[in-house]
Amino acid sequence: MNQISLPSTRVGPGVAAGVTEAMIHDLVHDFYAAVRSDPELGPIFNGVIGDGWDTHLSKLCDFWSSVLLMTGRFKGAPMVVHAELPEIGPSHFSRWLELFAKSAERLCPTEAAALFIAKSEMIAQSLQLGIAARRGHLPPHHARSD
């Protein structure tokens, strides 16, 4: 009996929530417009990105498309990039998450907004842990005593 092998289709968590490429584009562009003008985050992002915002926004759309739609378009190392910025700390991540949630809730249907926000929180936590580890700021590991 011959079996036909069908190409595997990537289906990310965003599909069921109604996330589309257009939604990702709108959210990324709206959110980073807020970041650019934010008194706390703007100087950091604008200082690092300079005139490269079009390229950065395109890369971020690829990132979110890969995260939520599993397109595999993003090629990059966000941990390395963020860890090399000595001026970022926990308060910056809190503000980033606050602005991101506002954009997601304003622009996306409820289920999609919730998914974007949940993923952004996981990403922020991962980045913060990675940065803390690279800076040697993680608390010591204590073995469990059972």
C-alpha positions, 0 to 999 in steps of 0.5 A: 500500500502506497502512502502519500506524504503530505507536506506538514502545515505549521499551525501556531497558537495564533491561528485558533485565536484569529491572529493574522499577518495584518494584525501582527503588522498593525500591533507591532507598528502601533506598539513601537510608535508608543515605545518611540515616544515613551519618555522611559523607553524611547531614548533607549530604543531610538538610541540603539535603532537610530534610522533603522526603524523600518528594518527593525519593525519588519524583523519584529513582524517576522518575530511575532509571525514566527511565535504565533503563526509558526512561520519560521521567518524570524532569524535572530538572537534577541537574547544576545542583542538585549543582553548587550544593552547595559541600561535596560532593567526590570522597570523597562520590561514593566513599561514595555509590557504595559505599553504592549498590553495597551496596544494589543487590547486596543487593536486585537480581538479579546482572544488574540490580545490575551495570547499576544499578552501572555506570549509577551510576558513569557518573552519578557521573563525569559529575556530578563532571566537571560540578561540577569544570568549574563550579568551574574545577577541570578540568586544562587541555586539552593538544592532541595532538602527532601 
